[in-house]
Amino acid sequence: MARPQEFDGSSGRVAGFITICKLYIQMRIRGALVEEQIQWMLLYVQEEVVDVWKENILEDLEGGLLEYETVGKFLADIRKEFRREDEESVKVAKLKRLEQRGRTMEEFV
């Protein structure tokens, strides 16, 4: 079974990413803890804009601010975050990565 391709946050790839992750988990890592399955999926979330989102998720998971009872709930959040109708969050993430004279957008705000 092929592993998923890296997910770049584009709305056109979110459904395929979710499908391949579901299949892989069911066939290969079904017995793993939910947290381990989520961490495995995050390995494939590795392109520009989604890096900010991934870092925020990892920080919240590690800090105990966020917890998923099932992988399905995590996948639903991915779908909600990156679907076409929610491109505002992608734009906000892009703005956060902007730099001017070595300072990030967050430093200006």
Order of alpha helices (4+ residues) and beta strands (2+ residues): alpha-alpha-alpha-alpha-alpha-beta-beta-alpha
